[in-house]
């Protein structure tokens, strides 16, 4: 079971790697040789976080994304011995390149579930649009406020 899970996760990472590489190269003009090391680091962090999540799911039920984010923060924080390498390598990967890959996967998953979503009724669609819009707007407001307070902008 663990080998099957690890195989599926690695296959997913290969797809994500490819999408990020294409997005980073075509969309931002960063060469493949500059992109590959950073994308490998990001995929390694993702694979590590997912593996930790799978191992910890026996004890604590938390979202996999939490483990990925915590691992990324630990590897890139100032007390980490690999902080400089992680930041240097991943700085060649544009933030929107992984976002484009993530959007593609979200679109695919929504496409599979659109019929069951439509069965819920038009009220749920309106509520969903308000939730998505509100999340986006309030995230932007919070980001703007924090960046102004800290003097970044």
FIMAR-113096 format. One record per residue (C-alpha): residue number from 1; x, y, z; residue in three letters. Coordinates in steps of 0.2 Angstrom, whole numbers. Layout:
# FIMAR-113096
    nr      px      py      pz   rest
   NUM       X       Y       Z    Ala
...
This chain:
# FIMAR-113096
    nr      px      py      pz   rest
     1       0       0       0    Unk
     2      14      12       4    Unk
     3      23       8     -12    Unk
     4       7      11     -22    Unk
     5       4      28     -13    Unk
     6      22      33     -16    Unk
     7      21      28     -34    Unk
     8       5      38     -37    Unk
     9      13      53     -28    Unk
    10      29      52     -38    Unk
    11      18      51     -54    Unk
    12       9      67     -49    Unk
    13      25      76     -45    Unk
    14      32      72     -62    Unk
    15      16      79     -70    Unk
    16      17      95     -58    Unk
    17      36      96     -63    Unk
    18      32      96     -81    Unk
    19      18     109     -79    Unk
    20      29     121     -69    Unk
    21      44     119     -81    Unk
    22      33     123     -96    Unk
    23      25     138     -86    Unk
    24      41     144     -80    Unk
    25      50     143     -97    Unk
    26      36     149    -109    Unk
    27      28     161     -97    Unk
    28      43     169     -89    Unk
    29      57     166    -101    Unk
    30      68     157     -88    Unk
    31      79     144     -96    Unk
    32      76     125     -92    Unk
    33      93     123     -84    Unk
    34      89     137     -72    Unk
    35      72     131     -68    Unk
    36      75     112     -65    Unk
    37      85     113     -49    Unk
    38      72     125     -41    Unk
    39      57     114     -47    Unk
    40      66      98     -41    Unk
    41      67     107     -23    Unk
    42      49     112     -24    Unk
    43      43      94     -29    Unk
    44      55      87     -16    Unk
    45      47      97      -2    Unk
    46      29      93      -9    Unk
    47      34      74      -9    Unk
    48      41      75       8    Unk
    49      26      84      15    Unk
    50      14      72       8    Unk
    51      24      57      14    Unk
    52      24      65      32    Unk
    53       6      68      30    Unk
    54       3      49      26    Unk
    55      14      44      40    Unk
    56       5      55      53    Unk
    57     -12      52      47    Unk
    58     -13      37      59    Unk
    59     -11      49      74    Unk
    60     -17      66      68    Unk
    61     -29      70      54    Unk
    62     -23      86      47    Unk
    63     -23      92      29    Unk
    64      -8      87      18    Unk
    65      -5     105      13    Unk
    66      -1     109      31    Unk
    67      13      97      31    Unk
    68      20     103      15    Unk
    69      19     121      21    Unk
    70      27     118      37    Unk
    71      41     108      29    Unk
    72      44     122      17    Unk
    73      45     135      30    Unk
    74      57     124      41    Unk
    75      69     122      26    Unk
    76      69     140      21    Unk
    77      69     148      39    Unk
    78      85     157      44    Unk
    79      90     143      57    Unk
    80      89     130      43    Unk
    81     106     124      38    Unk
    82     100     122      20    Unk
    83      90     139      20    Unk
    84     102     148       8    Unk
    85     102     134      -5    Unk
    86      83     132      -4    Unk
    87      80     150      -7    Unk
    88      94     152     -21    Unk
    89      87     137     -31    Unk
    90      69     141     -29    Unk
    91      71     160     -33    Unk
    92      72     154     -51    Unk
    93      55     148     -51    Unk
    94      42     161     -53    Unk
    95      28     161     -40    Unk
    96      14     161     -54    Unk
    97      22     145     -63    Unk
    98      16     133     -49    Unk
    99       0     142     -47    Unk
   100      -4     139     -66    Unk
   101      -1     121     -63    Unk
   102     -11     121     -47    Unk
   103     -25     129     -57    Unk
   104     -25     116     -70    Unk
   105     -27     102     -58    Unk
   106     -41     112     -49    Unk
   107     -49     114     -66    Unk
   108     -48      95     -70    Unk
   109     -55      91     -53    Unk
   110     -69     103     -54    Unk
   111     -73      97     -72    Unk
   112     -75      79     -65    Unk
   113     -87      85     -51    Unk
   114     -97      98     -60    Unk
   115    -112      87     -63    Unk
   116    -114      83     -44    Unk
   117    -111     102     -40    Unk
   118    -124     107     -52    Unk
   119    -137      95     -44    Unk
   120    -135     105     -28    Unk
   121    -144     119     -35    Unk
   122    -141     137     -40    Unk
   123    -141     144     -22    Unk
   124    -125     134     -19    Unk
   125    -117     141     -35    Unk
   126    -120     159     -29    Unk
   127    -114     155     -11    Unk
   128     -98     147     -19    Unk
   129     -95     163     -30    Unk
   130     -97     174     -15    Unk
   131     -85     163      -4    Unk
   132     -72     163     -18    Unk
   133     -74     182     -21    Unk
   134     -74     186      -2    Unk
   135     -58     175       1    Unk
   136     -49     183     -14    Unk
   137     -54     201      -9    Unk
   138     -50     199      10    Unk
   139     -34     190       6    Unk
   140     -29     205      -5    Unk
   141     -34     218       8    Unk
   142     -24     209      22    Unk
   143      -9     207      11    Unk
   144     -10     225       6    Unk
   145     -11     230      24    Unk
   146       3     219      30    Unk
   147      15     225      16    Unk
   148      11     243      20    Unk
   149      14     241      38    Unk
   150      30     232      36    Unk
   151      36     245      23    Unk
   152      38     233       9    Unk
   153      26     244      -2    Unk
